[in-house]
Amino acid sequence: MRSRTKAVVIGGGIAGCSTLYHLTQEGWGDVMLLERDELTSGTTWHSAAQVTNFGMTQTMVGLKSHSIALYQDLAADPDYPVGYHFGDGGIRLANTEAQMDGYRHFASMARGMGVEFEVIDAEECARRHPLISTENLLGGLWDPSDGDIDPAQLCQALARRARAAGAEVHRNTPVTGLRQLKDDTWIVETPKGEIHADVVVNACGYRVNEVAAMMGVHHPVASMEHQYFVTEEIPAIKEAGHRMPLLRCPISDYYSRQEKNGLLVGFYEQDCKTWGMDGIDPNFTNALCPDDLDRVTDVLEGAFERMPALMEVGIHTIVNGPITYTIDGAPLVGPVPGKRNAYCIIGLRAGLGEGGGHGWLLAQQIVHGEACYDTWILDPRRFTGHGNVELTALKAIEDYQNEFRFHFPHEHRPAGRPMKTTPLTPVLAAEGAEFTVVNGWERVDFIKPTEDFHETLGFRFAEAHSVIGEEVRAVQNSVGLAEVNGFNRFEVSGTDAASFLDRMTCSRLPKGPGRTRLAYLLNQHGMIKTEATLTHLPASDRGPERYWYGSAAAAEGHDMDWLTQHVQPDEDVSIRSLTNDQTILVLAGPKARDVLSACARGDWSASAFPWLSARECYVGIAPATVLAVSFSGELAYEIHVPNAQLYSAYLSLRQAGQAHGLRLFGARAIESMRMEKGYLHWKADLLTEFDPFETGLDRFVAMDKGDFVGKSALEARLAKGPSRRLVTLQVETEDRWAQPGSSVMVEDRVAGTVTSGDWGHRTGLNLAYAFVEPALAEPGTKVALDLLGDLISATVIAPCPYDPENSRVRA
């Protein structure tokens, strides 16, 4: 066994074997895999092993497409062919129009990744799967590539190819300890000796937190018991002359696929059960949980109604084993939060079907720093300190109970709420707030007009549309107040703070103390890494001269890692998080200055406190830092207040606002207004797949300043020209908005992808942002959007259709 290697992958299931293989494909042959028992002895061995191309984001579709292509290649290997039933086809059923709309959207989104799904009616579902009933059925989504694979053969084939490329695989080699050295490399301890590794990868399935504890971290992963059974032979299957398509049923919470001449039928019962919460028996390997079919009786009855043939056949085998879930159901694939040279590929509840793609994207991140797709949906840093054991278990149960029921736009399910709140949360709830969730924080979505107000979830404008319009008009014509909690905020100080931040961003820093500026940070490939508001605060009784770094609430862990990992040993730079200590109150509208002047001493006139200014003050008796910035396009102030004084500041603003008709507004109104102003959202429109010029941020890039992270790569990209351009579209429909991922079509071909969409209540325009082919970026260009199965006309327009001169924010 080697004692020195570039990477040690811990875990010999699909996650570990895929990562090992793909590391060798990216050029790292000097890598190792350590497995405490035998390969595939964890969840992998008892997996139902379905391989679908379906995903709810383009990243997920892309990685699944890679898995399918890889598995086809492995199946065709004459020396070690893997048993793979490719192309049996699969149907996801639906019994509501809202579900069918969702399938139409997913088909549009997948088309942008070169994947063709088909939305079919109930009769066609039954024609393609003759065992099902059309009772209470509207239709479904057909995936022609659906199939299943042999788990053990798959992992052995990946390990075999990795060994051929120089990798080592060591079975019966448990990891007993992990130590990180001063140079950020790792010592991996095993009973067979120590290994010095540049990088470690946690791919430990349901034992993920046993290894995480050796690093001093905890991952939000929990296990659920999951049961399926295999039937005896079904004559109709034997007589059909073709393999049965796979079936996934959100109506009755079960799935099925053909197994020999019977069916494998799996259940997602409501009376579900977590597993391993208090520790896992060290001897639990190649093992199962006790059978418990009584727990799935209700689901089984629904399966009988959908597939009557099940009532006439016996059960051959019952399997009940643990599968892993995360807080939002998506895996954790990427850097371990707060650690260097440590990665994980965990929480793969559908590991066999997706594992090839997950290992592919992780290997790219390890070797190159980024993957070919933006991987935020998989990034372990999307959960911060709130991702504890109890929350993970509650969300795992909820996700398990809704396995085949996708999230609708603006749907926020109730388990594990409220998690993170401020002193204003109950106050705003009493005011009628409907809450959304951002990085665990309860944030106002909109204010309900009546206590019993309810919005129908779906992909079309519904009851809240007019309510949001009223909030927007109040901000436009008078003044509004919103709480923006969880906003990421770091204090950067030290004698090298300015030079450090200047090196980290492609933009210019604020001109001096008391000024603020929007800036963009790039990765080493010249692509957008993150967006930040940089504020230069003068020395005062509240602290020394310093910078505030503000970014999206979801970016808390991501941005802290990025910044701290770039501080050089000889730099005097201190980075301190204020994210959980302060909250923003946004005061916006033409009367915002009047309200602020009534409760905060000082001259707040446009000449004394112009746009992009910053000032420390008191709002009433509450200490506050006010920034003259706007995400709405109206005159606005961000009022940053310590949480201990937040309620006090809120009362002062509400009282001062009474004379001016102040109204509360929420995140949905903000979203509408930012679309009209051309303002972008991190990880919606700001992606690692595009550089700042492709994203339309030319004015924020200072190529003539000194060196910055990603500058040389950006210069090379500029010489090549853009691959895509971000454009603003006017969409010619009034009943629906463009969903992220929807395809932009030109003459029956995909020419771009929507990133954001919403109704502009001040302009009366249905707006969308999309990355399109550069030739389509000129205003006036006509395209079509595939929205819910309909081709809707759209026109490229100039960015910022509302007040493009910014006269209102400067008023």
Order of alpha helices (4+ residues) and beta strands (2+ residues): beta-alpha-beta-beta-alpha-beta-beta-alpha-beta-alpha-beta-beta-alpha-beta-beta-beta-beta-alpha-beta-alpha-beta-beta-beta-beta-alpha-beta-beta-beta-alpha-alpha-alpha-beta-beta-alpha-beta-beta-alpha-beta-beta-beta-alpha-beta-beta-alpha-beta-beta-beta-alpha-beta-alpha-alpha-beta-beta-beta-beta-beta-beta
